[in-house]
């Protein structure tokens, strides 16, 4: 770097926010999170549209099992389900 470029560089303040913790298999929601992420990827892939009905059934099975614990996943899944239903 040239001298004037080094002079113009400024240090950014370190964020005081706590970084999110990485999930491990010991976490209660680990397996349901992994399954829903995989099913969501299938929803996003239009070449797998023939499987979208089965994906919806699998997600509903997981949601029934989770009960009220499914609420954090709704914002990720419902838009894809609505798009599939259209």
Phi and psi restraints in degrees (range 20) as a CNS / XPLOR table:
assign (resid 1 and name C) (resid 2 and name N)
       (resid 2 and name CA) (resid 2 and name C) 1.0 -77.1 20.0 2
assign (resid 2 and name N) (resid 2 and name CA)
       (resid 2 and name C) (resid 3 and name N) 1.0 161.2 20.0 2
assign (resid 2 and name C) (resid 3 and name N)
       (resid 3 and name CA) (resid 3 and name C) 1.0 -59.4 20.0 2
assign (resid 3 and name N) (resid 3 and name CA)
       (resid 3 and name C) (resid 4 and name N) 1.0 -42.5 20.0 2
assign (resid 3 and name C) (resid 4 and name N)
       (resid 4 and name CA) (resid 4 and name C) 1.0 -69.4 20.0 2
assign (resid 4 and name N) (resid 4 and name CA)
       (resid 4 and name C) (resid 5 and name N) 1.0 -28.3 20.0 2
assign (resid 4 and name C) (resid 5 and name N)
       (resid 5 and name CA) (resid 5 and name C) 1.0 -70.2 20.0 2
assign (resid 5 and name N) (resid 5 and name CA)
       (resid 5 and name C) (resid 6 and name N) 1.0 -39.5 20.0 2
assign (resid 5 and name C) (resid 6 and name N)
       (resid 6 and name CA) (resid 6 and name C) 1.0 -66.0 20.0 2
assign (resid 6 and name N) (resid 6 and name CA)
       (resid 6 and name C) (resid 7 and name N) 1.0 -36.4 20.0 2
assign (resid 6 and name C) (resid 7 and name N)
       (resid 7 and name CA) (resid 7 and name C) 1.0 -67.3 20.0 2
assign (resid 7 and name N) (resid 7 and name CA)
       (resid 7 and name C) (resid 8 and name N) 1.0 -36.1 20.0 2
assign (resid 7 and name C) (resid 8 and name N)
       (resid 8 and name CA) (resid 8 and name C) 1.0 -78.1 20.0 2
assign (resid 8 and name N) (resid 8 and name CA)
       (resid 8 and name C) (resid 9 and name N) 1.0 -16.7 20.0 2
assign (resid 8 and name C) (resid 9 and name N)
       (resid 9 and name CA) (resid 9 and name C) 1.0 -73.1 20.0 2
assign (resid 9 and name N) (resid 9 and name CA)
       (resid 9 and name C) (resid 10 and name N) 1.0 135.3 20.0 2
assign (resid 9 and name C) (resid 10 and name N)
       (resid 10 and name CA) (resid 10 and name C) 1.0 -124.4 20.0 2
assign (resid 10 and name N) (resid 10 and name CA)
       (resid 10 and name C) (resid 11 and name N) 1.0 145.2 20.0 2
assign (resid 10 and name C) (resid 11 and name N)
       (resid 11 and name CA) (resid 11 and name C) 1.0 -78.3 20.0 2
assign (resid 11 and name N) (resid 11 and name CA)
       (resid 11 and name C) (resid 12 and name N) 1.0 135.6 20.0 2
assign (resid 11 and name C) (resid 12 and name N)
       (resid 12 and name CA) (resid 12 and name C) 1.0 -87.2 20.0 2
assign (resid 12 and name N) (resid 12 and name CA)
       (resid 12 and name C) (resid 13 and name N) 1.0 143.1 20.0 2
assign (resid 12 and name C) (resid 13 and name N)
       (resid 13 and name CA) (resid 13 and name C) 1.0 -65.6 20.0 2
assign (resid 13 and name N) (resid 13 and name CA)
       (resid 13 and name C) (resid 14 and name N) 1.0 146.3 20.0 2
assign (resid 13 and name C) (resid 14 and name N)
       (resid 14 and name CA) (resid 14 and name C) 1.0 -75.3 20.0 2
assign (resid 14 and name N) (resid 14 and name CA)
       (resid 14 and name C) (resid 15 and name N) 1.0 134.2 20.0 2
assign (resid 14 and name C) (resid 15 and name N)
       (resid 15 and name CA) (resid 15 and name C) 1.0 -66.8 20.0 2
assign (resid 15 and name N) (resid 15 and name CA)
       (resid 15 and name C) (resid 16 and name N) 1.0 141.1 20.0 2
assign (resid 15 and name C) (resid 16 and name N)
       (resid 16 and name CA) (resid 16 and name C) 1.0 -90.3 20.0 2
assign (resid 16 and name N) (resid 16 and name CA)
       (resid 16 and name C) (resid 17 and name N) 1.0 -3.5 20.0 2
assign (resid 16 and name C) (resid 17 and name N)
       (resid 17 and name CA) (resid 17 and name C) 1.0 -70.4 20.0 2
assign (resid 17 and name N) (resid 17 and name CA)
       (resid 17 and name C) (resid 18 and name N) 1.0 143.2 20.0 2
assign (resid 17 and name C) (resid 18 and name N)
       (resid 18 and name CA) (resid 18 and name C) 1.0 -76.3 20.0 2
assign (resid 18 and name N) (resid 18 and name CA)
       (resid 18 and name C) (resid 19 and name N) 1.0 127.7 20.0 2
assign (resid 18 and name C) (resid 19 and name N)
       (resid 19 and name CA) (resid 19 and name C) 1.0 -66.9 20.0 2
assign (resid 19 and name N) (resid 19 and name CA)
       (resid 19 and name C) (resid 20 and name N) 1.0 146.4 20.0 2
assign (resid 19 and name C) (resid 20 and name N)
       (resid 20 and name CA) (resid 20 and name C) 1.0 -64.8 20.0 2
assign (resid 20 and name N) (resid 20 and name CA)
       (resid 20 and name C) (resid 21 and name N) 1.0 143.6 20.0 2
assign (resid 20 and name C) (resid 21 and name N)
       (resid 21 and name CA) (resid 21 and name C) 1.0 -82.1 20.0 2
assign (resid 21 and name N) (resid 21 and name CA)
       (resid 21 and name C) (resid 22 and name N) 1.0 143.9 20.0 2
assign (resid 21 and name C) (resid 22 and name N)
       (resid 22 and name CA) (resid 22 and name C) 1.0 -78.0 20.0 2
assign (resid 22 and name N) (resid 22 and name CA)
       (resid 22 and name C) (resid 23 and name N) 1.0 137.5 20.0 2
assign (resid 22 and name C) (resid 23 and name N)
       (resid 23 and name CA) (resid 23 and name C) 1.0 -77.2 20.0 2
assign (resid 23 and name N) (resid 23 and name CA)
       (resid 23 and name C) (resid 24 and name N) 1.0 146.3 20.0 2
assign (resid 23 and name C) (resid 24 and name N)
       (resid 24 and name CA) (resid 24 and name C) 1.0 -125.4 20.0 2
assign (resid 24 and name N) (resid 24 and name CA)
       (resid 24 and name C) (resid 25 and name N) 1.0 163.7 20.0 2
assign (resid 24 and name C) (resid 25 and name N)
       (resid 25 and name CA) (resid 25 and name C) 1.0 -58.4 20.0 2
assign (resid 25 and name N) (resid 25 and name CA)
       (resid 25 and name C) (resid 26 and name N) 1.0 -16.9 20.0 2
assign (resid 25 and name C) (resid 26 and name N)
       (resid 26 and name CA) (resid 26 and name C) 1.0 -75.8 20.0 2
assign (resid 26 and name N) (resid 26 and name CA)
       (resid 26 and name C) (resid 27 and name N) 1.0 -18.7 20.0 2
assign (resid 26 and name C) (resid 27 and name N)
       (resid 27 and name CA) (resid 27 and name C) 1.0 -69.8 20.0 2
assign (resid 27 and name N) (resid 27 and name CA)
       (resid 27 and name C) (resid 28 and name N) 1.0 145.8 20.0 2
assign (resid 27 and name C) (resid 28 and name N)
       (resid 28 and name CA) (resid 28 and name C) 1.0 -62.7 20.0 2
assign (resid 28 and name N) (resid 28 and name CA)
       (resid 28 and name C) (resid 29 and name N) 1.0 -38.8 20.0 2
assign (resid 28 and name C) (resid 29 and name N)
       (resid 29 and name CA) (resid 29 and name C) 1.0 -97.2 20.0 2
assign (resid 29 and name N) (resid 29 and name CA)
       (resid 29 and name C) (resid 30 and name N) 1.0 11.1 20.0 2
assign (resid 29 and name C) (resid 30 and name N)
       (resid 30 and name CA) (resid 30 and name C) 1.0 -59.2 20.0 2
assign (resid 30 and name N) (resid 30 and name CA)
       (resid 30 and name C) (resid 31 and name N) 1.0 -54.0 20.0 2
assign (resid 30 and name C) (resid 31 and name N)
       (resid 31 and name CA) (resid 31 and name C) 1.0 -69.5 20.0 2
assign (resid 31 and name N) (resid 31 and name CA)
       (resid 31 and name C) (resid 32 and name N) 1.0 -37.5 20.0 2
assign (resid 31 and name C) (resid 32 and name N)
       (resid 32 and name CA) (resid 32 and name C) 1.0 -67.8 20.0 2
assign (resid 32 and name N) (resid 32 and name CA)
       (resid 32 and name C) (resid 33 and name N) 1.0 -36.0 20.0 2
assign (resid 32 and name C) (resid 33 and name N)
       (resid 33 and name CA) (resid 33 and name C) 1.0 -65.1 20.0 2
assign (resid 33 and name N) (resid 33 and name CA)
       (resid 33 and name C) (resid 34 and name N) 1.0 -45.4 20.0 2
assign (resid 33 and name C) (resid 34 and name N)
       (resid 34 and name CA) (resid 34 and name C) 1.0 -63.3 20.0 2
assign (resid 34 and name N) (resid 34 and name CA)
       (resid 34 and name C) (resid 35 and name N) 1.0 -43.3 20.0 2
assign (resid 34 and name C) (resid 35 and name N)
       (resid 35 and name CA) (resid 35 and name C) 1.0 -64.4 20.0 2
assign (resid 35 and name N) (resid 35 and name CA)
       (resid 35 and name C) (resid 36 and name N) 1.0 -44.5 20.0 2
assign (resid 35 and name C) (resid 36 and name N)
       (resid 36 and name CA) (resid 36 and name C) 1.0 -67.7 20.0 2
assign (resid 36 and name N) (resid 36 and name CA)
       (resid 36 and name C) (resid 37 and name N) 1.0 -36.1 20.0 2
assign (resid 36 and name C) (resid 37 and name N)
       (resid 37 and name CA) (resid 37 and name C) 1.0 -63.4 20.0 2
assign (resid 37 and name N) (resid 37 and name CA)
       (resid 37 and name C) (resid 38 and name N) 1.0 -42.1 20.0 2
assign (resid 37 and name C) (resid 38 and name N)
       (resid 38 and name CA) (resid 38 and name C) 1.0 -65.3 20.0 2
assign (resid 38 and name N) (resid 38 and name CA)
       (resid 38 and name C) (resid 39 and name N) 1.0 -42.5 20.0 2
assign (resid 38 and name C) (resid 39 and name N)
       (resid 39 and name CA) (resid 39 and name C) 1.0 -66.6 20.0 2
assign (resid 39 and name N) (resid 39 and name CA)
       (resid 39 and name C) (resid 40 and name N) 1.0 -35.2 20.0 2
assign (resid 39 and name C) (resid 40 and name N)
       (resid 40 and name CA) (resid 40 and name C) 1.0 -65.7 20.0 2
assign (resid 40 and name N) (resid 40 and name CA)
       (resid 40 and name C) (resid 41 and name N) 1.0 -37.4 20.0 2
assign (resid 40 and name C) (resid 41 and name N)
       (resid 41 and name CA) (resid 41 and name C) 1.0 -63.2 20.0 2
assign (resid 41 and name N) (resid 41 and name CA)
       (resid 41 and name C) (resid 42 and name N) 1.0 -36.0 20.0 2
assign (resid 41 and name C) (resid 42 and name N)
       (resid 42 and name CA) (resid 42 and name C) 1.0 -66.1 20.0 2
assign (resid 42 and name N) (resid 42 and name CA)
       (resid 42 and name C) (resid 43 and name N) 1.0 -40.8 20.0 2
assign (resid 42 and name C) (resid 43 and name N)
       (resid 43 and name CA) (resid 43 and name C) 1.0 -58.7 20.0 2
assign (resid 43 and name N) (resid 43 and name CA)
       (resid 43 and name C) (resid 44 and name N) 1.0 -40.4 20.0 2
assign (resid 43 and name C) (resid 44 and name N)
       (resid 44 and name CA) (resid 44 and name C) 1.0 -71.9 20.0 2
assign (resid 44 and name N) (resid 44 and name CA)
       (resid 44 and name C) (resid 45 and name N) 1.0 -21.7 20.0 2
assign (resid 44 and name C) (resid 45 and name N)
       (resid 45 and name CA) (resid 45 and name C) 1.0 -90.8 20.0 2
assign (resid 45 and name N) (resid 45 and name CA)
       (resid 45 and name C) (resid 46 and name N) 1.0 107.7 20.0 2
assign (resid 45 and name C) (resid 46 and name N)
       (resid 46 and name CA) (resid 46 and name C) 1.0 -69.0 20.0 2
assign (resid 46 and name N) (resid 46 and name CA)
       (resid 46 and name C) (resid 47 and name N) 1.0 -20.8 20.0 2
assign (resid 46 and name C) (resid 47 and name N)
       (resid 47 and name CA) (resid 47 and name C) 1.0 -71.1 20.0 2
assign (resid 47 and name N) (resid 47 and name CA)
       (resid 47 and name C) (resid 48 and name N) 1.0 -14.3 20.0 2
assign (resid 47 and name C) (resid 48 and name N)
       (resid 48 and name CA) (resid 48 and name C) 1.0 -103.5 20.0 2
assign (resid 48 and name N) (resid 48 and name CA)
       (resid 48 and name C) (resid 49 and name N) 1.0 24.3 20.0 2
assign (resid 48 and name C) (resid 49 and name N)
       (resid 49 and name CA) (resid 49 and name C) 1.0 -59.6 20.0 2
assign (resid 49 and name N) (resid 49 and name CA)
       (resid 49 and name C) (resid 50 and name N) 1.0 -27.6 20.0 2
assign (resid 49 and name C) (resid 50 and name N)
       (resid 50 and name CA) (resid 50 and name C) 1.0 -65.9 20.0 2
assign (resid 50 and name N) (resid 50 and name CA)
       (resid 50 and name C) (resid 51 and name N) 1.0 -20.2 20.0 2
assign (resid 50 and name C) (resid 51 and name N)
       (resid 51 and name CA) (resid 51 and name C) 1.0 -96.4 20.0 2
assign (resid 51 and name N) (resid 51 and name CA)
       (resid 51 and name C) (resid 52 and name N) 1.0 -4.5 20.0 2
assign (resid 51 and name C) (resid 52 and name N)
       (resid 52 and name CA) (resid 52 and name C) 1.0 -61.6 20.0 2
assign (resid 52 and name N) (resid 52 and name CA)
       (resid 52 and name C) (resid 53 and name N) 1.0 -34.0 20.0 2
assign (resid 52 and name C) (resid 53 and name N)
       (resid 53 and name CA) (resid 53 and name C) 1.0 -63.7 20.0 2
assign (resid 53 and name N) (resid 53 and name CA)
       (resid 53 and name C) (resid 54 and name N) 1.0 -43.3 20.0 2
assign (resid 53 and name C) (resid 54 and name N)
       (resid 54 and name CA) (resid 54 and name C) 1.0 -68.5 20.0 2
assign (resid 54 and name N) (resid 54 and name CA)
       (resid 54 and name C) (resid 55 and name N) 1.0 -33.5 20.0 2
assign (resid 54 and name C) (resid 55 and name N)
       (resid 55 and name CA) (resid 55 and name C) 1.0 -63.6 20.0 2
assign (resid 55 and name N) (resid 55 and name CA)
       (resid 55 and name C) (resid 56 and name N) 1.0 -42.7 20.0 2
assign (resid 55 and name C) (resid 56 and name N)
       (resid 56 and name CA) (resid 56 and name C) 1.0 -62.1 20.0 2
assign (resid 56 and name N) (resid 56 and name CA)
       (resid 56 and name C) (resid 57 and name N) 1.0 -41.0 20.0 2
assign (resid 56 and name C) (resid 57 and name N)
       (resid 57 and name CA) (resid 57 and name C) 1.0 -63.9 20.0 2
assign (resid 57 and name N) (resid 57 and name CA)
       (resid 57 and name C) (resid 58 and name N) 1.0 -42.2 20.0 2
assign (resid 57 and name C) (resid 58 and name N)
       (resid 58 and name CA) (resid 58 and name C) 1.0 -64.6 20.0 2
assign (resid 58 and name N) (resid 58 and name CA)
       (resid 58 and name C) (resid 59 and name N) 1.0 -42.0 20.0 2
assign (resid 58 and name C) (resid 59 and name N)
       (resid 59 and name CA) (resid 59 and name C) 1.0 -65.1 20.0 2
assign (resid 59 and name N) (resid 59 and name CA)
       (resid 59 and name C) (resid 60 and name N) 1.0 -41.5 20.0 2
assign (resid 59 and name C) (resid 60 and name N)
       (resid 60 and name CA) (resid 60 and name C) 1.0 -64.3 20.0 2
assign (resid 60 and name N) (resid 60 and name CA)
       (resid 60 and name C) (resid 61 and name N) 1.0 -37.5 20.0 2
assign (resid 60 and name C) (resid 61 and name N)
       (resid 61 and name CA) (resid 61 and name C) 1.0 -62.2 20.0 2
assign (resid 61 and name N) (resid 61 and name CA)
       (resid 61 and name C) (resid 62 and name N) 1.0 -44.6 20.0 2
assign (resid 61 and name C) (resid 62 and name N)
       (resid 62 and name CA) (resid 62 and name C) 1.0 -63.8 20.0 2
assign (resid 62 and name N) (resid 62 and name CA)
       (resid 62 and name C) (resid 63 and name N) 1.0 -44.1 20.0 2
assign (resid 62 and name C) (resid 63 and name N)
       (resid 63 and name CA) (resid 63 and name C) 1.0 -63.4 20.0 2
assign (resid 63 and name N) (resid 63 and name CA)
       (resid 63 and name C) (resid 64 and name N) 1.0 -40.4 20.0 2
assign (resid 63 and name C) (resid 64 and name N)
       (resid 64 and name CA) (resid 64 and name C) 1.0 -61.6 20.0 2
assign (resid 64 and name N) (resid 64 and name CA)
       (resid 64 and name C) (resid 65 and name N) 1.0 -39.7 20.0 2
assign (resid 64 and name C) (resid 65 and name N)
       (resid 65 and name CA) (resid 65 and name C) 1.0 -67.2 20.0 2
assign (resid 65 and name N) (resid 65 and name CA)
       (resid 65 and name C) (resid 66 and name N) 1.0 -42.2 20.0 2
assign (resid 65 and name C) (resid 66 and name N)
       (resid 66 and name CA) (resid 66 and name C) 1.0 -72.4 20.0 2
assign (resid 66 and name N) (resid 66 and name CA)
       (resid 66 and name C) (resid 67 and name N) 1.0 -29.2 20.0 2
assign (resid 66 and name C) (resid 67 and name N)
       (resid 67 and name CA) (resid 67 and name C) 1.0 66.6 20.0 2
assign (resid 67 and name N) (resid 67 and name CA)
       (resid 67 and name C) (resid 68 and name N) 1.0 -128.7 20.0 2
assign (resid 67 and name C) (resid 68 and name N)
       (resid 68 and name CA) (resid 68 and name C) 1.0 -71.1 20.0 2
assign (resid 68 and name N) (resid 68 and name CA)
       (resid 68 and name C) (resid 69 and name N) 1.0 -15.5 20.0 2
assign (resid 68 and name C) (resid 69 and name N)
       (resid 69 and name CA) (resid 69 and name C) 1.0 -72.4 20.0 2
assign (resid 69 and name N) (resid 69 and name CA)
       (resid 69 and name C) (resid 70 and name N) 1.0 -6.5 20.0 2
assign (resid 69 and name C) (resid 70 and name N)
       (resid 70 and name CA) (resid 70 and name C) 1.0 -80.0 20.0 2
assign (resid 70 and name N) (resid 70 and name CA)
       (resid 70 and name C) (resid 71 and name N) 1.0 -11.8 20.0 2
assign (resid 70 and name C) (resid 71 and name N)
       (resid 71 and name CA) (resid 71 and name C) 1.0 -54.7 20.0 2
assign (resid 71 and name N) (resid 71 and name CA)
       (resid 71 and name C) (resid 72 and name N) 1.0 -43.2 20.0 2
assign (resid 71 and name C) (resid 72 and name N)
       (resid 72 and name CA) (resid 72 and name C) 1.0 -63.2 20.0 2
assign (resid 72 and name N) (resid 72 and name CA)
       (resid 72 and name C) (resid 73 and name N) 1.0 -21.7 20.0 2
assign (resid 72 and name C) (resid 73 and name N)
       (resid 73 and name CA) (resid 73 and name C) 1.0 -87.3 20.0 2
assign (resid 73 and name N) (resid 73 and name CA)
       (resid 73 and name C) (resid 74 and name N) 1.0 -16.1 20.0 2
assign (resid 73 and name C) (resid 74 and name N)
       (resid 74 and name CA) (resid 74 and name C) 1.0 -59.4 20.0 2
assign (resid 74 and name N) (resid 74 and name CA)
       (resid 74 and name C) (resid 75 and name N) 1.0 -41.7 20.0 2
assign (resid 74 and name C) (resid 75 and name N)
       (resid 75 and name CA) (resid 75 and name C) 1.0 -65.6 20.0 2
assign (resid 75 and name N) (resid 75 and name CA)
       (resid 75 and name C) (resid 76 and name N) 1.0 -22.6 20.0 2
assign (resid 75 and name C) (resid 76 and name N)
       (resid 76 and name CA) (resid 76 and name C) 1.0 -88.1 20.0 2
assign (resid 76 and name N) (resid 76 and name CA)
       (resid 76 and name C) (resid 77 and name N) 1.0 -28.3 20.0 2
assign (resid 76 and name C) (resid 77 and name N)
       (resid 77 and name CA) (resid 77 and name C) 1.0 -100.7 20.0 2
assign (resid 77 and name N) (resid 77 and name CA)
       (resid 77 and name C) (resid 78 and name N) 1.0 -40.6 20.0 2
assign (resid 77 and name C) (resid 78 and name N)
       (resid 78 and name CA) (resid 78 and name C) 1.0 -58.5 20.0 2
assign (resid 78 and name N) (resid 78 and name CA)
       (resid 78 and name C) (resid 79 and name N) 1.0 -42.8 20.0 2
assign (resid 78 and name C) (resid 79 and name N)
       (resid 79 and name CA) (resid 79 and name C) 1.0 -58.3 20.0 2
assign (resid 79 and name N) (resid 79 and name CA)
       (resid 79 and name C) (resid 80 and name N) 1.0 -38.3 20.0 2
assign (resid 79 and name C) (resid 80 and name N)
       (resid 80 and name CA) (resid 80 and name C) 1.0 -70.5 20.0 2
assign (resid 80 and name N) (resid 80 and name CA)
       (resid 80 and name C) (resid 81 and name N) 1.0 -35.9 20.0 2
assign (resid 80 and name C) (resid 81 and name N)
       (resid 81 and name CA) (resid 81 and name C) 1.0 -66.6 20.0 2
assign (resid 81 and name N) (resid 81 and name CA)
       (resid 81 and name C) (resid 82 and name N) 1.0 -42.7 20.0 2
assign (resid 81 and name C) (resid 82 and name N)
       (resid 82 and name CA) (resid 82 and name C) 1.0 -63.9 20.0 2
assign (resid 82 and name N) (resid 82 and name CA)
       (resid 82 and name C) (resid 83 and name N) 1.0 -39.2 20.0 2
assign (resid 82 and name C) (resid 83 and name N)
       (resid 83 and name CA) (resid 83 and name C) 1.0 -64.0 20.0 2
assign (resid 83 and name N) (resid 83 and name CA)
       (resid 83 and name C) (resid 84 and name N) 1.0 -38.5 20.0 2
assign (resid 83 and name C) (resid 84 and name N)
       (resid 84 and name CA) (resid 84 and name C) 1.0 -69.1 20.0 2
assign (resid 84 and name N) (resid 84 and name CA)
       (resid 84 and name C) (resid 85 and name N) 1.0 -37.3 20.0 2
assign (resid 84 and name C) (resid 85 and name N)
       (resid 85 and name CA) (resid 85 and name C) 1.0 -68.5 20.0 2
assign (resid 85 and name N) (resid 85 and name CA)
       (resid 85 and name C) (resid 86 and name N) 1.0 -30.4 20.0 2
